Amino acid sequence: MNITDIKNPSFLKDLTIPECEALSADIRAFLIENLSKTGGHFSSNLGVVELTIALHKVFESPKDKFIFDVGHQGYVHKILTGRANQFESLRQMDGLSGFLKRDESKHDVYESGHSSTSIAAQAGMLFAKPFNQDMRHVIALIGDGALASGSALEALNFLGHYPEKNPIIILNDNEMSISENVGYLARALTKMRMRRSYRSLRRKTSRLIPKPLKKFTSKIEKRVKGFLTGTTYFESMGYQYYGPLNGHDFKQLLKVFQTVKNNPAPTVIHLRTVKGKGYEHAENDTLGAWHGTPPFEIETGRQQQKDKPNAVSFQAITADYMSNRAQQDPSFHVITPAMSAGASLTSFKAQHPTQLIDTGIAEATALTMATAMGLNRVKPFLTIYSTFLQRAYDQLIHDLARQKANVVIGIDRAGLVGADGETHQGIYDIPMMMHIPNLTIAHPKDGKEMLGLYAYAFEHHNGPIAIRYPKAKTAFDQAWLTNPIKPIKPSWEIVHEGQKATLIAFGDVVPVIEARMKQLKLPVRLINARYIKPLSESMLQMIHPDQPLIIHEESVKSGGLGSEILRKLIDLNRLPNHVKHMGFDDAFIPQGDRLSMLNRYELDVHHIIQVVKDCLDET
Ligand SMILES: Cc1ncc(C[n+]2csc(CCOP(=O)(O)OP(=O)(O)O)c2C)c(N)n1
């Protein structure tokens, strides 16, 4: 069938099982074809084709509410709800979102991007249901990786206390988070998976129950069954458990969905699926390379990399530096909350398996754990995306900073993140950290400077320090890693001298501004604020109140570097008459490649130089 002709899911009601299977094959082919051109979340979507079709066939969206955890596996849902013809623009500027979006469709009833919120959202909808006549079943679809996170477990526990609310939770168990799953729950799920279908086993075990016992209540039957087969984790939390079932078998899917639809009860349906199903490279991937992919060649599976000559990603430089540290110091550990692939730690993991701690999607745990290590003579490196650090705000203040623990945090994906968009922008962490006592914050302009910051952080700094870096490449020479690295202590740097105005900026835009200023011979002092906290008081003292001051940050303006500089200048009685603060206003920033979005928000080098010139003209 022509996938782009699908307008809504109502046609599914009349499909036979073979027709559903044919549709699955067409949708898989559509996804492979389209994502090979645009890139996007790949294997998670290939794994949920049948289960999404079956959901839409049995239930009736949007009266029945489907809540997709993370939302990265929502592409099939988008196709079935009439958005296939927008896939060419997937995850691009002004294009189709890679996650669920309430503005895009009435079938997208809850938005996310960060994981493990689906069951709590389900709880909220179930409590709102009595006041919404048209609301029927509320169904959360959550992966085994996301389920192991605190937020999901809290909500599972909470809803277990309200059996009358009848939550339906579908556990999509593909034994993978982005890379391989970790933690005890993953092991418990393996045990559940290894049992034959629980329901068929139940039938058999009931035969083993002595006849006289049969007349007793199902309670006793349950106990005997529990003894014989083991009560599942979910049953002990108050849910009826169905599974493990084959999440690619329409017969099983349609039957179980119909059963729970007709028999309301708090339910967990445990589906086994294959991540990447239907595309061999993705099916065999254990490292997470096909979780999200750039455009790729379908036949070979070769993923496109936009390589700049002599440019290396900040992530790869970080991983190599940490590998060297791990080599020299057996006590050294890198901690990641489920993001080893994104943090380029695949070869670190292979070389130093015991020195990489993957906590799973457990940012708060990772932070507290790092704190306690740091208080006990082990200075770890915690690598965490800016956006996911938001999950650990309390731990930053209460655990880490207050106790002044020796931890180096690598804040990855700092600044705009591109295709993931609104839910993932790394533009809120500076204000989030700026006011926390004892916390030092740095952001290098390039790879070499980043090494200098690491050298200072690991060898000289006492207490917590956060070093930010973007999802970007930077000029790099591998020899810099092996030559002695000069530590860069808290300070700012003048990278271009000029007497008429001052521009303060940080990050990988600094070398680009510097080059433009040289080219244009602008009489402007460019200061690289490589430490965002503490501010350099000596350099602020040099600012002339009669000359224009321009501050640029790829961050929200409110509470960031600019606000802090201005506050300090007021204290010093040196606030210039002419100030221009460039950064993001009070709004969420949508998806789109970093440079195009910086241009749209007038924060790219072109606009910076324009602002500088205007300031020079006006004074
Ligand atoms: C709070 C948070 N941390 C990390 C991530 C990054 N992330 C996106 S999907 C994912 C793995 C989810 O695994 P699972 O729930 O098993 O779903 P699957 O992709 O395997 O279907 C991770 C770690 C996130 N979205 N949110």
The ligand as an ORCA input file, in Angstrom:
! r2SCAN-3c Opt
* xyz 1 1
  C      16.231     11.512     31.000
  C      16.792     10.956     29.739
  N      18.022     10.402     29.760
  C      18.542      9.888     28.618
  C      17.837      9.927     27.457
  C      18.445      9.436     26.152
  N      17.723      8.250     25.656
  C      16.798      8.337     24.689
  S      16.129      6.869     24.315
  C      17.097      6.087     25.424
  C      17.022      4.607     25.574
  C      15.677      4.159     25.908
  O      15.684      2.769     25.931
  P      14.319      2.005     25.971
  O      13.401      2.676     26.905
  O      14.614      0.578     26.240
  O      13.713      2.221     24.531
  P      14.195      1.612     23.127
  O      14.853      2.737     22.404
  O      15.108      0.468     23.382
  O      12.942      1.201     22.464
  C      17.930      6.978     26.091
  C      18.920      6.618     27.114
  C      16.566     10.531     27.493
  N      15.823     10.645     26.401
  N      16.071     11.015     28.631
*
